[in-house]
Amino acid sequence: MDVPGGFIHCILNYLTNRTQLVKLSHSCLSDVILTNTGAPQGTVLAPFLFTLYTYDARSSEQGCSLIKFADDTAMIGLVNGNGDEAYLRQVQSFVNYCDLNFLQLNVAKTKEMIIDFRRNTNPPPHVVVKGSAHVVDRDTSYKHLGVVLNDHLAWGDHIDILVKKLNSRLYCLRKMSNFDVRHDIELAGLGVIA
């Protein structure tokens, strides 16, 4: 890769020798420590650097795909018949990739969802990552990039979440009407008259 030296120097300064401390009040401060691991959260550059760092994380199995967005990764596997070997190999391959690249896989946040429209099937065994203490939880729904999918590919769970959000906003609007807010005030500075 042909990367300018100035850019590399800038990134190294960004990632190394950062100071951090914990402040509970004006008089209660922890000691200041230097950290050289990870990227500062909440910055614009951190997701870009993570994406650049993990660009080579790809599926090596037919019928399995890795979908990445910043630090959120989803694996989709098509299991035909009773053979889930390719899917399990891809899971193990991803675990090995994380180990080789000093990435800590958070098994507590890792979920598995099975979509199976066949009748009278036994669910496959649970996925185990790094020994019997790390069994991946199985859920009936999964939220990916703001969209809630369920194991029946129905929209009910997603709509329920949207309705809850809308109800809270409608409540605020109803309360505002009790404060005699003028209806001729321009909305959001867009020049729209209510």
Disulfide bonds with the S-S distance in Angstrom:
none
